[in-house]
Amino acid sequence: MDILTDQKKSFFDTFGFLAFPDLLADCIDEIIDAFEAIWNQRGGGHNGQPHDGKRRSCIVPFIDQHERLCALLDDPRIKEILVGLLGENFNYMGSDGNYYAGDTQWHSDGWGKEIRFVKIALYLDPLTRDTGCLRVQMILKTPSETPTTNGAFTDQTYPR
């Protein structure tokens, strides 16, 4: 499929993230329906409390609760990315489903430097450049590095 090019691998190794707009566009409606079905079955996140729009609501584990979402682990596009970054013997650790609110803080998941890991996030809300889900603050590996994007990534500054 050639989703994960050498350029994208290099970008990931340098900046620690990748974006794949429209990667699952052909099945996103099914994914959204499954996401909403889990929330409806559980009555909401955090002990069945409805999402109040003021703080993040979360259900853990998540994709494990719906056949369509579990199938994402075998989707060739997802597999190509994971195998390309982690190798053939990668392990799935778990998932969570979230409704976010405002400027919810993001954090990485993982086990430190001994084990290479990735976090895959699907943002199901309609997003634009101004309302986008991810804001990246530049972190320089050495003091001599100079950011060329001033922290603002555009279509031209990260591989699509």
Secondary structure as UniProt FT lines:
FT   HELIX           6..15
FT   TURN            21..24
FT   HELIX           25..27
FT   HELIX           28..42
FT   TURN            46..48
FT   STRAND          57..59
FT   HELIX           63..65
FT   HELIX           67..70
FT   HELIX           71..74
FT   HELIX           76..86
FT   TURN            88..89
FT   STRAND          97..99
FT   TURN            113..114
FT   TURN            129..131
FT   TURN            143..144
FT   TURN            150..151
FT   TURN            155..157
//
